[in-house]
Each structure stands twice: as C-alpha cells, then as structure tokens.
Amino acid sequence: MLANEIENAQRLVRTDAYQMSVGEIVTMYDSREIIIDPEFQRLFRWDIGQKSKLIESLLLGIPLPPIFVFEKADGAWELIDGLQRISTILEFMGMLRGPDGNALPPSVLEATKYLPSLHNAVWESSELIEGVPTTDQRPIERKQQLAIRRGRLGVEILKRPSDDNTKFDLFQRLNAGGSQANAQELRNCIMLMINRNYFHAVKAAAEQPSFKGVISITDEQAEKQRHMEMAVRFLVHAKVPYDGSLDVEEYIDDGIVNLARAGDHSGATDLISRTFELLNAVAGSNSLRRFHNGAHTGKIGLVGLEGIAVGVAKNLDAILALGPHRSKEFVKAKMETFWVQPESANFTSPGLRGTIRIQRTVPFGEAWFRP
C-alpha cells in the first residue's frame, strides 16, 4: 500500500536542477522569465540586517541555499522558494519591481560582523534611496559588483505536468521552516497564487470592525495575521465538511485551497460580515469567550470559533428569520448556555487532539444554534 502511494505521488512531480549565476537570474527577472509575486513581499519581509548578511555571504563566496521555481505553461519560472534571497539581491541592485510594475527604491546595507564597511553600502549612489543622503552612501566597487553577479546558486525546477496542488504543497513545505513566515502567512500566499480576488475579499472581511471586535486581537497578533487565520478557519469549518482523515492544519490548508479555487468571494464576505455583525451586536468581544458564573471570562480560543461562530453561521438564515430582536436574544441565550452543556466538557480535555475536537465542536455548535 505505502509503495503504491509513493509511486503514485512521485508521478505528480517532475523536477530538474541547474546551477546558475546570480547575474543570469537577475537577467531572467529583468526579461520577466522569472516571476516574483510582488504581494508576497508585503506579507513577510526580511529586515535590513538579514539583507546585509545575504550580500555579505555573496561577497565572501559563501554558498547560498538553492531556490525552487515552478515551470509555468508558457515556460516562465514562478518563484516558490527563495523569495527573500532573490528580492534582496534585486532590491540592492535597484531592479526590484513593486506591485505596480515600477522599480522600487534601492536598499542600503548596514555593517556586518565580518564586513563592518558595509555600513551605508549601496550598489551605486541614488537619490531614490530613502533615509541616507547621497553624500553618506558608499557605492561598492565594480569588482565587488562582479563578485555578487558571479555568485552561484542552485535552481530546483518543478516542471509541468506537476499540478497546482503540488506547487502549493511544495511552497508550504519549503517555507514552513523559515522564521519569517507563519502558517497563515503561507496560506495567504497560496490564496494569492490561486485566486487574488478571493484573497482580497477574505482579507477585507477579516479587517471589518465587527470581525476584529469579536475576535479581539492585539496589534501584535494582527501583525502575525491572526485575524486572517481566524477568518480562514471560520470559512473552512463553515463550508468544508471534515471527515477526520487529515491533520487539522492540513484540513485547513486543503479547505482554503478548494474555497479559493471555487472563487465565491462574495459568499465568503457575506458569511463573515453577517455572522460577525450579529455576534458583535450580541456580546462584542465576549462573544467567543467562556461564560461562567454570570460573566464572560478567559481568552478567545478555537473552541469558541468552532462551536459558537461556526454554529451561528451554519444556522444564520434561520436565526435572522426570527427578527432583529428575537435573533439577538436567541443567540445570547444559546451563547451563554453553550458552555454548561455536558458536551462542552469534552471540548477542552487535557491531551485532546484537534482532529477529535473539531469533530465534536462543529457538529455540536450546528445543532445547538439551530432555532
């Protein structure tokens, strides 16, 4: 059985590998033979210290890890791992393009452990460089530019007919170990790969005051895309049945891929908006918190999202049909008594696996909030 699964999965992947110079890759980018999605750069970016260390490695001749690309139908390469490395080099050279297709301002480096003279180092002087006047900029010499352009790195190519699912999975596996991207940031990138309009619709819904009010996230959590994570989990639990065969995170990953492919962005926005407007009107930031001894307490966790928010969403039309006043009274009463039901004790047992929890919380919430 395992041997057959391995053989079948291997048929989905065709790969090739090259050794290329940095200069060749830069030339391919300039002629649009290598595609970097500019929006990825806004989802997770290196700081100036990390950028400086990369250029230091090139100048010292330290090998860089390989990049991974996906061969598109027209033969162009889409970068799926190595975004920050390639973007850093292009930005330093003044060749990196923004979402509008125009060149972004070149970067300026800072001192590193082995090359302290990289302080204020630039590829060439430019008035477009932010924060450092041209009088303080230190252009690197031509031989140093050549050393960077001649630096080599491996290019691993995922070739067609590898399917899109393989591309998304490889992107996630390659990037998941990095310190700069968490699981939701990777999902954001995958949603952008599949359906840009769907991603922006979900993002807009997740940034609505009613949604943010209910999930009550801090600025730090928002920076780490916690609001997007909660919105994606909500949509997947509300719209994609779970059969227990996948790990929870894999189920969320697969679910949002399928929803983005289906492309019902108006339906996603509508479900988030109407559900969380109702919850916000009923109890605001207490909506998903445990209710105990007449008061809401504790943190907002996944049990509240899965049991209460998803439960309301799955019955939303029937609840709203009760009328403006009765619907709020109904949700308030159900929300508060949710936590004292015998079944609720099984949602947070020590050592409870997420795969078991969501097979309890989601079905119970759907039944509990049914008028």
Secondary structure as the mmCIF struct_conf table of DSSP 4:
data_model
#
loop_
_struct_conf.conf_type_id
_struct_conf.id
_struct_conf.beg_label_comp_id
_struct_conf.beg_label_asym_id
_struct_conf.beg_label_seq_id
_struct_conf.end_label_comp_id
_struct_conf.end_label_asym_id
_struct_conf.end_label_seq_id
HELX_RH_AL_P HELX_RH_AL_P1 LEU A 2 ARG A 11
TURN_TY1_P TURN_TY1_P1 LEU A 12 LEU A 12
STRN STRN1 ARG A 14 SER A 21
HELX_RH_AL_P HELX_RH_AL_P2 VAL A 22 ASP A 30
TURN_TY1_P TURN_TY1_P2 SER A 31 ARG A 32
BEND BEND1 GLU A 33 GLU A 33
STRN STRN2 ILE A 34 ILE A 35
HELX_RH_AL_P HELX_RH_AL_P3 PRO A 38 LEU A 43
BEND BEND2 PHE A 44 PHE A 44
HELX_RH_AL_P HELX_RH_AL_P4 ILE A 48 LEU A 60
TURN_TY1_P TURN_TY1_P3 GLY A 61 GLY A 61
HELX_LH_PP_P HELX_LH_PP_P1 ILE A 62 PRO A 66
STRN STRN3 ILE A 67 GLU A 71
TURN_TY1_P TURN_TY1_P4 ALA A 73 ASP A 74
BEND BEND3 GLY A 75 GLY A 75
STRN STRN4 TRP A 77 ASP A 81
HELX_RH_AL_P HELX_RH_AL_P5 LEU A 83 MET A 93
TURN_TY1_P TURN_TY1_P5 GLY A 94 GLY A 94
STRN STRN5 ARG A 97 ARG A 97
TURN_TY1_P TURN_TY1_P6 PRO A 99 ASP A 100
BEND BEND4 GLY A 101 ASN A 102
STRN STRN6 ALA A 103 ALA A 103
HELX_LH_PP_P HELX_LH_PP_P2 LEU A 104 SER A 107
BEND BEND5 LYS A 113 TYR A 114
HELX_RH_3T_P HELX_RH_3T_P1 PRO A 116 LEU A 118
TURN_TY1_P TURN_TY1_P7 HIS A 119 ASN A 120
STRN STRN7 ALA A 121 VAL A 122
BEND BEND6 TRP A 123 GLU A 124
TURN_TY1_P TURN_TY1_P8 GLU A 127 LEU A 128
BEND BEND7 ILE A 129 VAL A 132
TURN_TY1_P TURN_TY1_P9 THR A 134 ASP A 136
STRN STRN8 ARG A 138 PRO A 139
HELX_LH_PP_P HELX_LH_PP_P3 ILE A 140 GLU A 141
HELX_RH_AL_P HELX_RH_AL_P6 ARG A 142 ARG A 150
STRN STRN9 ARG A 152 LYS A 159
TURN_TY1_P TURN_TY1_P10 ARG A 160 PRO A 161
BEND BEND8 SER A 162 SER A 162
HELX_RH_AL_P HELX_RH_AL_P7 ASP A 164 ASN A 175
TURN_TY1_P TURN_TY1_P11 ALA A 176 GLY A 177
BEND BEND9 GLY A 178 GLY A 178
TURN_TY1_P TURN_TY1_P12 SER A 179 GLN A 180
HELX_RH_AL_P HELX_RH_AL_P8 ALA A 183 ILE A 194
HELX_RH_AL_P HELX_RH_AL_P9 ARG A 196 ALA A 206
TURN_TY1_P TURN_TY1_P13 GLU A 207 GLU A 207
BEND BEND10 GLN A 208 GLN A 208
HELX_RH_AL_P HELX_RH_AL_P10 PRO A 209 ILE A 215
TURN_TY1_P TURN_TY1_P14 SER A 216 SER A 216
HELX_RH_AL_P HELX_RH_AL_P11 ASP A 219 GLU A 223
TURN_TY1_P TURN_TY1_P15 LYS A 224 GLN A 225
HELX_RH_AL_P HELX_RH_AL_P12 ARG A 226 LYS A 239
BEND BEND11 VAL A 240 VAL A 240
BEND BEND12 GLY A 244 GLY A 244
BEND BEND13 LEU A 246 LEU A 246
HELX_RH_AL_P HELX_RH_AL_P13 VAL A 248 ALA A 262
TURN_TY1_P TURN_TY1_P16 GLY A 263 GLY A 263
HELX_RH_AL_P HELX_RH_AL_P14 HIS A 265 ALA A 283
HELX_RH_3T_P HELX_RH_3T_P2 GLY A 284 ASN A 286
TURN_TY1_P TURN_TY1_P17 SER A 287 LEU A 288
BEND BEND14 ARG A 289 ARG A 289
STRN STRN10 ARG A 290 HIS A 292
TURN_TY1_P TURN_TY1_P18 ASN A 293 GLY A 294
STRN STRN11 ALA A 295 THR A 297
BEND BEND15 GLY A 298 GLY A 298
HELX_RH_AL_P HELX_RH_AL_P15 LEU A 302 GLY A 304
HELX_RH_PI_P HELX_RH_PI_P1 LEU A 305 ALA A 309
HELX_RH_AL_P HELX_RH_AL_P16 VAL A 310 LYS A 314
TURN_TY1_P TURN_TY1_P19 ASN A 315 ASN A 315
HELX_RH_AL_P HELX_RH_AL_P17 LEU A 316 LEU A 320
TURN_TY1_P TURN_TY1_P20 ALA A 321 LEU A 322
HELX_RH_AL_P HELX_RH_AL_P18 PRO A 324 PHE A 338
TURN_TY1_P TURN_TY1_P21 TRP A 339 VAL A 340
BEND BEND16 GLN A 341 GLN A 341
HELX_RH_3T_P HELX_RH_3T_P3 PRO A 342 ASN A 346
BEND BEND17 PHE A 347 THR A 348
TURN_TY1_P TURN_TY1_P22 PRO A 350 GLY A 351
HELX_RH_AL_P HELX_RH_AL_P19 GLY A 354 TRP A 368
TURN_TY1_P TURN_TY1_P23 PHE A 369 PHE A 369
#
